[in-house]
Amino acid sequence: MPYAFTEQGVAMLSGLLNSDTAIDTNIKIMRAFVAVRQLVYNPVINEVKELQNAVKELKQYVEDIFVDQNYINEDTGMQLELINESLAELQIKHKGVITDDSRIRVGYTASQYREKDTE
């Protein structure tokens, strides 16, 4: 003999029982079956678990951004270092080639005017 009723068994029992108490109890049992069926087909969403998953995804996203930022900083630092080295090499090369004495002066000087005036 089974220890539990099925939904159909409760429906059949309601046809046999005619008292107000039996009808009220039968309605409550049928509503319980409907509620259980809805829970089975449409499970309650665990909001706390969803929030935990969302926070976990957000943490991972932020960590990924920081990792990318560090890579960018390292790359930029290396590029700036290479630029500084190149500029230093260019300064050394140009320092030896061009001096003030080796340039040909362009324009007039005061000494040129004085020489013409004295002649």
FIKOLZA-1660 file (N, C-alpha, C; in steps of 0.1 Angstrom, whole numbers, plus 5000, padded with zeros to 4 digits):
% residues 119
   i   px   py   pz ch aa at
   1 5009 4988 5000  A  M  N
   1 5000 5000 5000  A  M CA
   1 5009 5012 5000  A  M  C
   2 5007 5022 4991  A  P  N
   2 5015 5034 4990  A  P CA
   2 5012 5043 5001  A  P  C
   3 5023 5051 5005  A  Y  N
   3 5021 5061 5016  A  Y CA
   3 5019 5075 5011  A  Y  C
   4 5017 5077 4997  A  A  N
   4 5015 5090 4992  A  A CA
   4 5005 5089 4981  A  A  C
   5 4998 5101 4979  A  F  N
   5 4988 5102 4968  A  F CA
   5 4995 5108 4956  A  F  C
   6 4989 5105 4945  A  T  N
   6 4993 5113 4933  A  T CA
   6 4982 5123 4931  A  T  C
   7 4985 5132 4922  A  E  N
   7 4975 5143 4919  A  E CA
   7 4962 5137 4914  A  E  C
   8 4963 5127 4906  A  Q  N
   8 4951 5121 4900  A  Q CA
   8 4944 5114 4911  A  Q  C
   9 4951 5108 4920  A  G  N
   9 4944 5101 4931  A  G CA
   9 4937 5110 4940  A  G  C
  10 4942 5122 4943  A  V  N
  10 4935 5132 4951  A  V CA
  10 4923 5137 4943  A  V  C
  11 4924 5138 4930  A  A  N
  11 4912 5143 4922  A  A CA
  11 4901 5132 4923  A  A  C
  12 4905 5119 4922  A  M  N
  12 4894 5109 4923  A  M CA
  12 4888 5109 4937  A  M  C
  13 4896 5111 4948  A  L  N
  13 4891 5111 4961  A  L CA
  13 4881 5122 4964  A  L  C
  14 4884 5133 4957  A  S  N
  14 4874 5145 4959  A  S CA
  14 4860 5142 4953  A  S  C
  15 4860 5132 4944  A  G  N
  15 4846 5128 4939  A  G CA
  15 4839 5120 4949  A  G  C
  16 4846 5113 4958  A  L  N
  16 4839 5105 4968  A  L CA
  16 4836 5112 4981  A  L  C
  17 4844 5122 4985  A  L  N
  17 4842 5129 4998  A  L CA
  17 4833 5141 4995  A  L  C
  18 4823 5142 5005  A  N  N
  18 4813 5153 5003  A  N CA
  18 4813 5163 5014  A  N  C
  19 4821 5161 5025  A  S  N
  19 4821 5170 5036  A  S CA
  19 4829 5183 5033  A  S  C
  20 4825 5194 5040  A  D  N
  20 4832 5207 5038  A  D CA
  20 4847 5205 5041  A  D  C
  21 4850 5198 5052  A  T  N
  21 4864 5196 5056  A  T CA
  21 4872 5189 5045  A  T  C
  22 4866 5178 5040  A  A  N
  22 4873 5170 5030  A  A CA
  22 4875 5178 5017  A  A  C
  23 4865 5187 5014  A  I  N
  23 4866 5195 5001  A  I CA
  23 4877 5205 5003  A  I  C
  24 4878 5212 5015  A  D  N
  24 4888 5222 5018  A  D CA
  24 4902 5216 5018  A  D  C
  25 4903 5204 5024  A  T  N
  25 4916 5197 5025  A  T CA
  25 4920 5193 5011  A  T  C
  26 4910 5188 5003  A  N  N
  26 4913 5184 4989  A  N CA
  26 4918 5196 4981  A  N  C
  27 4912 5207 4982  A  I  N
  27 4916 5219 4975  A  I CA
  27 4930 5223 4979  A  I  C
  28 4934 5222 4992  A  K  N
  28 4947 5226 4997  A  K CA
  28 4957 5216 4991  A  K  C
  29 4954 5203 4991  A  I  N
  29 4963 5193 4986  A  I CA
  29 4965 5195 4971  A  I  C
  30 4955 5198 4963  A  M  N
  30 4956 5201 4949  A  M CA
  30 4965 5213 4946  A  M  C
  31 4963 5224 4954  A  R  N
  31 4971 5236 4953  A  R CA
  31 4986 5233 4956  A  R  C
  32 4988 5224 4966  A  A  N
  32 5002 5220 4969  A  A CA
  32 5008 5212 4957  A  A  C
  33 5000 5204 4950  A  F  N
  33 5005 5197 4939  A  F CA
  33 5009 5207 4927  A  F  C
  34 5000 5217 4926  A  V  N
  34 5002 5227 4915  A  V CA
  34 5015 5235 4918  A  V  C
  35 5017 5238 4931  A  A  N
  35 5028 5246 4935  A  A CA
  35 5041 5238 4933  A  A  C
  36 5041 5225 4937  A  V  N
  36 5052 5216 4935  A  V CA
  36 5056 5215 4920  A  V  C
  37 5045 5213 4911  A  R  N
  37 5047 5212 4897  A  R CA
  37 5054 5225 4891  A  R  C
  38 5049 5237 4896  A  Q  N
  38 5055 5249 4892  A  Q CA
  38 5070 5250 4896  A  Q  C
  39 5073 5246 4908  A  L  N
  39 5087 5246 4912  A  L CA
  39 5095 5237 4904  A  L  C
  40 5090 5226 4900  A  V  N
  40 5098 5216 4892  A  V CA
  40 5100 5222 4878  A  V  C
  41 5090 5228 4872  A  Y  N
  41 5091 5233 4858  A  Y CA
  41 5098 5246 4858  A  Y  C
  42 5096 5255 4868  A  N  N
  42 5101 5268 4868  A  N CA
  42 5109 5270 4881  A  N  C
  43 5121 5265 4882  A  P  N
  43 5128 5266 4895  A  P CA
  43 5130 5280 4899  A  P  C
  44 5130 5283 4912  A  V  N
  44 5132 5296 4918  A  V CA
  44 5147 5299 4916  A  V  C
  45 5149 5311 4911  A  I  N
  45 5163 5316 4908  A  I CA
  45 5169 5320 4921  A  I  C
  46 5180 5315 4923  A  N  N
  46 5188 5318 4936  A  N CA
  46 5195 5331 4933  A  N  C
  47 5190 5342 4938  A  E  N
  47 5195 5355 4936  A  E CA
  47 5209 5357 4942  A  E  C
  48 5211 5351 4953  A  V  N
  48 5224 5352 4960  A  V CA
  48 5235 5346 4951  A  V  C
  49 5232 5334 4946  A  K  N
  49 5241 5327 4938  A  K CA
  49 5244 5335 4925  A  K  C
  50 5234 5341 4919  A  E  N
  50 5235 5349 4907  A  E CA
  50 5244 5361 4910  A  E  C
  51 5242 5368 4922  A  L  N
  51 5251 5379 4926  A  L CA
  51 5265 5375 4928  A  L  C
  52 5267 5363 4934  A  Q  N
  52 5280 5358 4936  A  Q CA
  52 5287 5356 4923  A  Q  C
  53 5280 5350 4913  A  N  N
  53 5286 5348 4900  A  N CA
  53 5289 5361 4893  A  N  C
  54 5280 5371 4894  A  A  N
  54 5282 5384 4888  A  A CA
  54 5295 5391 4894  A  A  C
  55 5296 5390 4907  A  V  N
  55 5308 5396 4914  A  V CA
  55 5321 5389 4909  A  V  C
  56 5320 5376 4908  A  K  N
  56 5332 5368 4904  A  K CA
  56 5336 5372 4890  A  K  C
  57 5326 5373 4881  A  E  N
  57 5329 5377 4867  A  E CA
  57 5335 5391 4867  A  E  C
  58 5329 5400 4875  A  L  N
  58 5334 5414 4875  A  L CA
  58 5348 5415 4881  A  L  C
  59 5351 5407 4891  A  K  N
  59 5365 5406 4896  A  K CA
  59 5375 5401 4885  A  K  C
  60 5371 5391 4878  A  Q  N
  60 5380 5386 4867  A  Q CA
  60 5382 5396 4856  A  Q  C
  61 5371 5404 4853  A  Y  N
  61 5372 5414 4843  A  Y CA
  61 5382 5425 4847  A  Y  C
  62 5381 5430 4860  A  V  N
  62 5389 5440 4865  A  V CA
  62 5404 5435 4865  A  V  C
  63 5406 5423 4869  A  E  N
  63 5420 5417 4869  A  E CA
  63 5425 5417 4855  A  E  C
  64 5417 5413 4845  A  D  N
  64 5422 5413 4831  A  D CA
  64 5425 5427 4827  A  D  C
  65 5418 5437 4831  A  I  N
  65 5421 5451 4827  A  I CA
  65 5434 5455 4833  A  I  C
  66 5436 5452 4846  A  F  N
  66 5449 5456 4852  A  F CA
  66 5461 5449 4846  A  F  C
  67 5459 5436 4842  A  V  N
  67 5470 5429 4835  A  V CA
  67 5473 5436 4822  A  V  C
  68 5463 5439 4814  A  D  N
  68 5465 5446 4801  A  D CA
  68 5471 5460 4804  A  D  C
  69 5467 5467 4814  A  Q  N
  69 5473 5480 4817  A  Q CA
  69 5488 5479 4820  A  Q  C
  70 5492 5468 4828  A  N  N
  70 5506 5466 4831  A  N CA
  70 5514 5463 4819  A  N  C
  71 5508 5455 4809  A  Y  N
  71 5515 5452 4797  A  Y CA
  71 5517 5465 4789  A  Y  C
  72 5507 5474 4789  A  I  N
  72 5508 5486 4781  A  I CA
  72 5519 5495 4788  A  I  C
  73 5519 5495 4801  A  N  N
  73 5529 5503 4808  A  N CA
  73 5543 5498 4805  A  N  C
  74 5545 5485 4805  A  E  N
  74 5558 5479 4803  A  E CA
  74 5563 5482 4789  A  E  C
  75 5554 5481 4779  A  D  N
  75 5557 5483 4765  A  D CA
  75 5560 5498 4763  A  D  C
  76 5552 5507 4769  A  T  N
  76 5555 5521 4768  A  T CA
  76 5568 5525 4774  A  T  C
  77 5571 5519 4785  A  G  N
  77 5584 5522 4792  A  G CA
  77 5596 5518 4783  A  G  C
  78 5595 5506 4777  A  M  N
  78 5605 5501 4769  A  M CA
  78 5607 5510 4756  A  M  C
  79 5596 5515 4750  A  Q  N
  79 5596 5523 4739  A  Q CA
  79 5603 5537 4742  A  Q  C
  80 5599 5542 4754  A  L  N
  80 5605 5555 4758  A  L CA
  80 5620 5553 4761  A  L  C
  81 5624 5542 4766  A  E  N
  81 5638 5540 4769  A  E CA
  81 5646 5539 4755  A  E  C
  82 5640 5532 4745  A  L  N
  82 5646 5532 4732  A  L CA
  82 5647 5545 4726  A  L  C
  83 5637 5553 4727  A  I  N
  83 5637 5567 4722  A  I CA
  83 5648 5575 4728  A  I  C
  84 5649 5574 4741  A  N  N
  84 5659 5582 4748  A  N CA
  84 5673 5578 4744  A  N  C
  85 5676 5565 4742  A  E  N
  85 5689 5560 4738  A  E CA
  85 5692 5565 4724  A  E  C
  86 5682 5565 4715  A  S  N
  86 5684 5570 4701  A  S CA
  86 5687 5585 4701  A  S  C
  87 5680 5592 4710  A  L  N
  87 5683 5606 4710  A  L CA
  87 5697 5609 4716  A  L  C
  88 5701 5601 4726  A  A  N
  88 5714 5603 4731  A  A CA
  88 5725 5600 4721  A  A  C
  89 5723 5590 4713  A  E  N
  89 5732 5586 4702  A  E CA
  89 5733 5597 4691  A  E  C
  90 5721 5603 4688  A  L  N
  90 5721 5614 4678  A  L CA
  90 5728 5626 4683  A  L  C
  91 5727 5629 4696  A  Q  N
  91 5734 5641 4702  A  Q CA
  91 5749 5639 4701  A  Q  C
  92 5753 5627 4704  A  I  N
  92 5768 5624 4704  A  I CA
  92 5773 5625 4690  A  I  C
  93 5766 5620 4680  A  K  N
  93 5770 5620 4666  A  K CA
  93 5771 5635 4661  A  K  C
  94 5761 5643 4664  A  H  N
  94 5760 5656 4659  A  H CA
  94 5769 5666 4666  A  H  C
  95 5773 5663 4678  A  K  N
  95 5781 5671 4686  A  K CA
  95 5795 5672 4680  A  K  C
  96 5800 5661 4675  A  G  N
  96 5813 5660 4669  A  G CA
  96 5814 5666 4655  A  G  C
  97 5803 5666 4648  A  V  N
  97 5803 5670 4634  A  V CA
  97 5801 5685 4632  A  V  C
  98 5792 5691 4639  A  I  N
  98 5789 5705 4638  A  I CA
  98 5794 5713 4650  A  I  C
  99 5803 5722 4647  A  T  N
  99 5808 5731 4658  A  T CA
  99 5805 5745 4654  A  T  C
 100 5806 5754 4663  A  D  N
 100 5804 5768 4660  A  D CA
 100 5815 5774 4651  A  D  C
 101 5827 5769 4653  A  D  N
 101 5838 5774 4645  A  D CA
 101 5838 5770 4631  A  D  C
 102 5832 5758 4628  A  S  N
 102 5832 5753 4614  A  S CA
 102 5821 5759 4606  A  S  C
 103 5811 5766 4612  A  R  N
 103 5800 5772 4605  A  R CA
 103 5804 5784 4597  A  R  C
 104 5798 5786 4586  A  I  N
 104 5800 5798 4579  A  I CA
 104 5790 5808 4583  A  I  C
 105 5794 5819 4588  A  R  N
 105 5784 5829 4593  A  R CA
 105 5777 5836 4581  A  R  C
 106 5764 5837 4583  A  V  N
 106 5756 5844 4573  A  V CA
 106 5751 5857 4579  A  V  C
 107 5751 5868 4571  A  G  N
 107 5746 5880 4575  A  G CA
 107 5758 5890 4577  A  G  C
 108 5755 5902 4582  A  Y  N
 108 5764 5913 4584  A  Y CA
 108 5768 5914 4598  A  Y  C
 109 5780 5918 4601  A  T  N
 109 5785 5920 4614  A  T CA
 109 5789 5935 4615  A  T  C
 110 5790 5939 4627  A  A  N
 110 5794 5953 4630  A  A CA
 110 5808 5956 4625  A  A  C
 111 5817 5946 4626  A  S  N
 111 5831 5948 4621  A  S CA
 111 5832 5951 4606  A  S  C
 112 5823 5945 4598  A  Q  N
 112 5823 5947 4584  A  Q CA
 112 5819 5962 4581  A  Q  C
 113 5810 5968 4589  A  Y  N
 113 5806 5981 4587  A  Y CA
 113 5818 5991 4590  A  Y  C
 114 5825 5988 4601  A  R  N
 114 5836 5996 4606  A  R CA
 114 5847 5996 4596  A  R  C
 115 5849 5985 4590  A  E  N
 115 5860 5984 4580  A  E CA
 115 5857 5993 4568  A  E  C
 116 5845 5993 4563  A  K  N
 116 5841 6001 4552  A  K CA
 116 5842 6016 4555  A  K  C
 117 5838 6020 4567  A  D  N
 117 5838 6034 4572  A  D CA
 117 5852 6039 4573  A  D  C
 118 5862 6031 4577  A  T  N
 118 5875 6036 4579  A  T CA
 118 5883 6037 4565  A  T  C
 119 5878 6030 4555  A  E  N
 119 5885 6031 4542  A  E CA
 119 5883 6043 4535  A  E  C
% end
